[in-house]
Amino acid sequence: MKFIYNVTANIDDSIHDEWLKWVKQHIPQVLATGKFEKATLTKVLVEEDMGGLTYSIQYQSYSRAALDKFYEEDAPKFRAEAMKLFADKMLAFRTELQIIDEYTVNFT
């Protein structure tokens, strides 16, 4: 069974460019932990009342055990780094998704 660790972050306009540059370096660091097989960075296309821009980073884990190990061994360090760099200019929340089925289009 695979899981998605989803991080949704609202970024203040004043740090947007800096944050986007940082997150593009951060995602490979998270993947380097060996607990995820891929990640997808997306921009949320709904305007937030609070302003800023919102992004979602979806990390697909190999298993529940791998995700739990990430929480135990790596997550505190990564969260502390983001808070140190962006503090009150970034609001993030995390959710877990369980993949039930995956479908692809096959035109052959």
Buried (B, 14 or more C-beta within 10 A) or exposed (E): EBBBBBBBBBBBEEBBEEBBEBBEEBBEEBBEBEBBEEBEBEEEEEEEEEEBBBBBBBBBBBEEEBBEBBEEEBBEEBEEEBEEBBEEBBBBEEEEEEEEEEEEEEEE
